[in-house]
Amino acid sequence: MAGFFSKIFGGGKKEDLESVVEATLNGILEKGAFDLSYELNLEKKDDVTEVRIEFSGADEALLKDYKGQLMDAIQLIIKRVTQHHFADTMTNVIVDCGGFREESEAALIERAEHLKKIAIEQGKSVYYRALPPKERKVVHQYLAQDGRVKSRSLGDGLYKKIKIFPAKNANTEASETEEA
């Protein structure tokens, strides 16, 4: 196993980002005995290099299991490897398998839409279950597009609930301040 980790974190320096990412992915797939293949795309946007990895194969279900935790783990490893080997290069790593990321984001937005309607119709706060930061960001960004509601994260630790509540009408606030 030591050879695997030294290859990832301390093995001889490669010249380019693509070969380092490929070597790491091949090592993970080989050591994990995964029946997967991948498509690697590198795209430079401004000062950030986006590394997109799309997996396919017989073991796709393993990657998608437990809300995609294995995909998240691979994504984190690749991110750390690129940071280690290319400290001066900003990278954004995205690992996906069969459109899993889009499907999970759509499900989050669908639930947020449902709760938003309840908050608007009933005029009171509703709560979204505790979510990790990445998923909370998706919900907050979606809700921010509608001026009728606001959202706020509540709780301590990594997983926090989201409070969705009706926004006060700008006209009502203006008239209340004039009367005072």
Buried (B, 14 or more C-beta within 10 A) or exposed (E): EEEBEEBBEEBEEBEEBBEBBBBBBEBBBEEEEBEBEBEEEEEEEEEEBBBBBBBEBEBBEBBBEEEBEBBBEBBEBBBBBBEEBBEEEEBEBBBBBBEBBEEBBEEBBEEBEEBBEEBBEEEEBBEBEBBEEEBBEBBBEBBEEBEEBBBEBEEEEEBBBBBBBBBEEEEEEEEEEEEE
